[in-house]
Amino acid sequence: MVDIFPENWAVLLLGLLFLLTLAQLLVTYVLSDSVTPPAGVGLFTVYFMATLLGWIAFSLQQNTGMPMAVDVPAVAAILNSYLLFLAAGQRARDPRGRIALGIACLLGCLSVFFLLPKAMYLTQSGLSGLFFAATGLLCGRRALSKRNVGDAIIAGAAALVVVAVPVAHYQLLVGDDMRLARVITFGAYVWCFALLVVGFLTSVLFEYQQHLSHLATEDPMTGLLNRRGLGDTLRISLAKANREDIETAAIMVDIDHFQNVNDSFGHEAGDYVLREVAATLDRLSRSSDAVARIGGEEFVLVLPDTDLASARVLAERICNALGERPLLVDQQRIPITVSLGVASLRGNITLDELCRESDRAMYLAKRSGRNRVASVEPNTMHLSNTGKVG
């Protein structure tokens, strides 16, 4: 690096890059140990370590002045930039372009044996710019779809190299200044590396925070809301019902004889039944309805701006959909029925009141023979056999 930076600057720079790489390794190790490893964490980690090793090789070559038969830093730059593209593709779950860019990477690495230094520099920086451009597209698209600022930082870092490469080529081809061209690309790579570390850590930490938020508000077994998530989701709609004196309905759903399913077929079959019931509830409900699992085999649907009659219609559909055909688990047919309780309240109400009234109706359905729908109004109870199957 004599022709780019003084020797002591090179030591400080490599030390800083080493600390950034170490921080990235530490954070990703902690995250991968505590939750499902973030997508692409393995390839990104390999990229950061390989890039650091490539810069160490470049520093040794520049400061020792020892001639090398092969331009190792140029090959490392091509391989590392392609590795970054692979890591971004794995994280975005987008395999497109791997083969075509892989062939370009292979040809670029082989050209080190045939090209003069100037042509090799143009080849290496040009291919790196191409791979960084592809990385930026992948991460930019993922930033938009996932609303992840970390991926946006990675896309910005890649754009820095994409802009720097043609500027460096201009200095070399027009100004015939190899030293300035190398300074431009080296500076872009350094800043890009630092931004990539920051962007990747921001991205995985953002997803880890989302994961914790989902754990707090979602049922991990079924993917439905839990009791806390249900309350958070309904806060606005219940406030609107209070303000505008709107009716809100709730349907309490309990799987009949669920313990017998666990005892007879095993807990894995029981988990499958829970997921199938949850999927049916989610499929039959409206987008404005809130569906939650609030107990072992108990579910509740809260229907904003819905009267008792309309809620009963939905409850009958659910009862029939689940009871009309057994579930097939490991070639065994498991008959599943549910008891449903329906309640509707108007005006200033709470989630606890809705659940309490619908739960009261659901127990009426169970006491009356199960596999049916019961409903309650403030002073009246109604039992329906229309939901009974068979």
C-alpha positions in Angstrom: 0.0 0.0 0.0 3.0 2.3 -0.3 1.7 3.9 -3.4 -1.7 4.5 -1.7 -1.2 5.1 2.0 1.8 5.3 4.3 2.6 2.1 6.1 1.3 3.2 9.5 -2.0 4.2 7.9 -2.3 0.7 6.4 -1.9 -0.9 9.9 -4.5 1.3 11.4 -6.9 0.7 8.5 -6.5 -3.1 8.7 -6.9 -3.0 12.5 -10.2 -1.1 12.1 -11.5 -3.5 9.4 -10.5 -6.4 11.7 -12.5 -4.9 14.6 -15.5 -4.5 12.3 -15.3 -8.1 11.2 -14.9 -9.3 14.7 -18.0 -7.3 15.8 -20.0 -8.8 12.9 -18.9 -12.3 13.9 -19.8 -11.8 17.5 -23.3 -10.4 16.9 -24.2 -13.1 14.3 -22.9 -15.8 16.6 -25.1 -14.6 19.4 -28.1 -14.3 17.1 -27.6 -17.7 15.5 -27.3 -19.3 18.9 -30.5 -17.8 20.3 -32.9 -18.0 17.3 -33.1 -19.5 13.8 -30.0 -18.1 12.1 -30.8 -15.2 9.8 -30.9 -16.0 6.1 -27.5 -15.6 4.4 -25.6 -15.2 7.7 -23.1 -18.0 6.8 -22.1 -16.6 3.4 -22.0 -13.0 4.7 -19.6 -14.2 7.5 -17.4 -16.0 4.9 -17.4 -12.9 2.7 -16.3 -10.6 5.6 -13.5 -12.9 6.6 -12.4 -13.6 3.0 -12.3 -9.8 2.3 -10.2 -9.1 5.3 -7.8 -11.8 4.3 -7.7 -10.4 0.8 -6.8 -6.9 2.1 -4.1 -8.4 4.3 -2.6 -10.1 1.2 -2.8 -6.8 -0.7 -1.1 -4.9 2.2 1.7 -7.5 2.3 2.2 -7.3 -1.4 2.4 -3.5 -1.5 4.6 -3.0 1.6 7.1 -5.8 1.1 7.6 -5.2 -2.6 7.9 -8.9 -3.2 6.8 -9.8 -6.8 4.1 -12.4 -7.1 3.7 -14.7 -10.1 -0.1 -14.3 -9.7 -2.0 -11.1 -8.8 -3.6 -12.6 -5.7 -5.4 -9.5 -4.5 -7.1 -9.1 -7.9 -8.3 -12.7 -7.8 -9.4 -12.2 -4.2 -11.4 -9.1 -5.1 -13.2 -10.9 -7.9 -14.0 -14.0 -5.8 -15.1 -11.9 -2.7 -17.4 -9.6 -4.7 -19.0 -12.7 -6.3 -19.3 -14.2 -2.8 -21.1 -11.1 -1.7 -23.6 -11.5 -4.5 -24.2 -15.1 -3.5 -24.8 -14.0 0.1 -27.2 -11.3 -0.9 -29.0 -13.8 -3.2 -29.3 -16.3 -0.3 -30.6 -13.7 2.0 -33.1 -12.5 -0.5 -34.0 -16.1 -1.5 -33.4 -15.3 -5.1 -31.0 -17.7 -7.0 -31.3 -15.9 -10.3 -28.0 -15.0 -12.0 -25.8 -17.3 -10.0 -24.6 -19.4 -13.0 -24.1 -16.6 -15.4 -22.1 -14.5 -12.9 -20.3 -17.5 -11.7 -19.0 -18.2 -15.2 -17.9 -14.5 -15.4 -16.2 -14.9 -12.1 -14.3 -18.0 -13.2 -13.2 -16.4 -16.5 -12.0 -13.3 -14.6 -10.0 -15.4 -12.2 -8.4 -17.3 -15.0 -7.5 -14.2 -16.9 -4.9 -13.3 -14.2 -2.5 -15.7 -16.0 -2.8 -14.0 -19.3 -3.4 -10.3 -18.8 -0.9 -7.5 -18.1 -1.4 -5.5 -14.9 -3.4 -2.6 -16.5 -5.8 -5.0 -18.3 -6.0 -7.1 -15.2 -7.0 -4.1 -13.1 -9.7 -3.1 -15.6 -11.0 -6.7 -15.6 -11.0 -7.1 -11.8 -12.6 -3.7 -11.0 -15.1 -4.1 -13.8 -16.2 -7.5 -12.6 -16.4 -6.3 -9.0 -18.6 -3.4 -10.1 -20.9 -5.9 -11.9 -21.2 -8.1 -8.9 -21.8 -5.2 -6.6 -24.5 -3.8 -8.9 -26.3 -7.2 -8.8 -25.9 -7.2 -5.0 -27.4 -3.7 -4.8 -30.4 -4.8 -6.8 -31.1 -7.8 -4.6 -30.7 -5.9 -1.4 -32.6 -2.9 -2.7 -35.6 -5.1 -3.6 -35.4 -6.8 -0.3 -35.3 -3.5 1.6 -38.5 -2.4 -0.1 -40.4 -5.7 0.4 -39.3 -6.2 4.0 -39.1 -2.5 5.0 -35.6 -3.2 6.3 -33.3 -0.3 6.6 -30.3 -2.5 6.9 -30.7 -3.9 3.4 -31.0 -0.4 2.2 -27.6 0.4 3.7 -26.1 -2.6 2.0 -27.6 -1.5 -1.3 -26.2 2.0 -0.8 -22.7 0.5 -0.1 -22.9 -1.5 -3.3 -23.9 1.6 -5.2 -20.8 3.4 -3.9 -18.5 0.8 -5.6 -20.7 0.9 -8.8 -20.2 4.7 -9.0 -16.5 4.5 -8.2 -15.5 1.9 -10.8 -16.3 4.0 -13.9 -14.6 7.0 -12.3 -11.5 5.0 -11.7 -11.5 3.6 -15.2 -11.8 7.1 -16.6 -8.7 8.2 -14.6 -6.8 5.2 -15.9 -7.9 5.2 -19.6 -8.0 9.0 -20.1 -5.5 10.3 -17.6 -3.3 7.3 -17.6 -3.0 7.5 -13.8 -2.9 4.0 -12.4 -2.2 5.3 -8.9 -5.2 7.6 -8.7 -7.4 4.8 -10.2 -6.3 2.4 -7.4 -6.8 5.0 -4.7 -10.4 5.6 -5.9 -11.3 1.9 -6.0 -9.5 1.1 -2.8 -11.3 3.9 -0.9 -14.6 2.8 -2.3 -14.0 -0.8 -1.2 -13.0 0.3 2.3 -16.0 2.5 2.8 -18.2 -0.2 1.2 -16.9 -2.8 3.6 -17.6 -0.7 6.6 -21.1 0.1 5.4 -21.7 -3.6 4.6 -20.9 -4.5 8.1 -23.2 -1.8 9.5 -25.9 -2.7 7.1 -25.8 -6.4 7.7 -25.8 -6.0 11.5 -28.7 -3.5 11.2 -30.6 -5.9 9.0 -30.3 -9.0 11.2 -31.0 -7.0 14.4 -34.1 -5.5 12.8 -35.3 -8.9 11.9 -34.5 -10.2 15.4 -36.5 -7.4 16.9 -39.4 -8.3 14.6 -39.0 -11.9 15.7 -39.3 -10.9 19.4 -42.3 -8.8 18.6 -44.0 -11.7 16.9 -43.2 -14.0 19.8 -45.0 -11.5 22.1 -48.1 -11.2 20.0 -48.4 -14.4 18.0 -49.0 -18.0 18.8 -46.0 -20.0 17.6 -48.0 -23.2 17.0 -50.7 -21.8 14.7 -49.4 -18.4 13.6 -52.6 -16.8 14.9 -52.6 -13.9 17.4 -52.3 -14.7 21.1 -54.3 -12.9 23.8 -51.9 -10.0 23.9 -51.8 -9.6 20.2 -55.6 -9.8 20.0 -55.8 -6.9 22.5 -53.3 -4.8 20.5 -55.1 -5.5 17.2 -58.6 -4.6 18.6 -57.6 -1.4 20.5 -58.6 0.9 17.6 -61.7 -1.0 16.5 -63.1 -1.2 20.1 -62.5 2.5 20.6 -64.4 3.2 17.4 -67.3 0.9 18.6 -67.5 2.9 21.8 -67.4 6.2 20.0 -69.9 5.4 17.4 -72.1 2.9 19.3 -71.3 0.1 16.9 -72.0 -3.6 17.6 -69.1 -6.0 18.0 -69.5 -9.8 17.9 -67.2 -12.6 19.2 -67.2 -16.3 18.4 -65.5 -18.7 21.0 -64.4 -22.0 19.4 -63.4 -25.1 21.4 -62.3 -28.4 19.9 -64.5 -31.2 21.3 -62.7 -34.0 23.1 -59.3 -32.7 22.1 -57.5 -34.5 24.9 -58.7 -37.8 23.4 -56.9 -36.9 20.2 -53.6 -36.4 22.1 -54.1 -39.6 24.1 -55.1 -41.8 21.1 -53.0 -40.4 18.3 -50.1 -38.5 20.0 -49.2 -34.9 20.5 -47.9 -34.5 17.0 -51.3 -35.4 15.7 -52.8 -33.0 18.2 -50.5 -30.2 17.0 -51.6 -30.9 13.4 -55.2 -30.7 14.4 -54.6 -27.3 16.1 -52.9 -26.0 12.9 -55.7 -27.2 10.7 -58.4 -25.7 12.8 -56.5 -22.4 12.9 -56.2 -22.5 9.1 -59.9 -23.0 8.7 -60.8 -20.2 11.0 -58.4 -17.9 9.2 -59.7 -18.9 5.8 -63.4 -18.4 6.7 -63.0 -15.1 8.5 -62.9 -11.7 6.9 -59.8 -9.6 6.6 -61.3 -7.2 9.2 -61.8 -9.9 11.8 -59.3 -10.8 14.4 -58.6 -14.5 15.0 -56.6 -15.7 18.0 -55.7 -18.8 19.9 -56.2 -18.1 23.6 -55.9 -21.5 25.2 -54.8 -25.0 24.6 -57.7 -25.9 22.2 -59.7 -22.6 22.4 -59.9 -20.0 19.8 -61.8 -16.7 19.5 -62.8 -14.6 16.6 -63.7 -11.0 17.2 -65.9 -9.4 14.4 -66.0 -5.6 14.4 -69.2 -3.9 13.2 -71.1 -7.3 13.2 -74.4 -8.1 14.7 -75.4 -11.4 16.4 -77.2 -12.9 13.4 -74.3 -12.4 11.1 -71.9 -13.8 13.6 -74.1 -16.9 14.0 -74.0 -17.4 10.2 -70.2 -17.5 10.3 -70.2 -19.8 13.3 -72.5 -22.3 11.6 -70.1 -22.3 8.5 -67.1 -23.0 10.7 -68.9 -25.8 12.6 -70.0 -27.4 9.3 -66.6 -26.9 7.6 -64.7 -28.6 10.5 -67.2 -31.4 11.2 -68.1 -32.5 7.7 -65.0 -34.5 7.0 -62.3 -36.1 9.3 -58.7 -35.0 9.2 -56.2 -37.4 7.7 -53.1 -37.8 9.8 -50.5 -40.5 9.0 -53.2 -42.5 7.1 -55.5 -42.3 10.1 -58.9 -40.5 9.9 -59.5 -38.3 12.9 -63.0 -36.9 13.3 -63.0 -33.3 14.5 -65.9 -31.3 15.8 -66.1 -28.0 17.6 -68.5 -26.2 20.0 -69.0 -22.5 19.3 -70.4 -19.7 21.4 -71.5 -16.4 19.9 -72.1 -13.1 21.6 -72.6 -9.5 20.5 -72.3 -6.3 22.5 -72.8 -2.7 21.6 -71.1 0.5 22.5 -68.6 0.8 25.4 -67.3 -2.8 25.7 -64.0 -4.5 26.5 -62.3 -7.6 25.0 -62.8 -9.3 28.4 -66.5 -8.8 28.3 -66.8 -10.1 24.7 -64.7 -13.2 25.6 -66.7 -13.8 28.8 -70.1 -13.7 27.0 -69.0 -15.8 24.1 -67.3 -18.3 26.5 -70.7 -18.5 28.4 -72.4 -19.4 25.1 -69.7 -21.9 24.2 -70.2 -23.8 27.4 -74.0 -23.9 26.7 -73.1 -25.6 23.3 -71.0 -28.1 25.1 -73.6 -28.9 27.8 -76.2 -29.4 25.0 -74.3 -32.1 23.2 -71.3 -30.4 21.5 -70.7 -30.0 17.8 -73.2 -27.0 17.6 -73.5 -23.3 18.0 -75.0 -21.4 20.9 -75.4 -17.7 21.3 -76.2 -15.2 24.1 -77.7 -11.8 24.3 -77.7 -9.6 27.4 -80.7 -11.5 28.9 -81.3 -14.4 26.5 -79.6 -17.6 25.3 -80.1 -19.3 22.0 -79.1 -22.9 21.1 -78.9 -24.0 17.5 -78.6 -27.5 16.1 -78.0 -26.3 12.6 -74.3 -26.6 13.1 -74.6 -30.2 14.1 -73.2 -32.6 11.5 -74.6 -36.1 11.0 
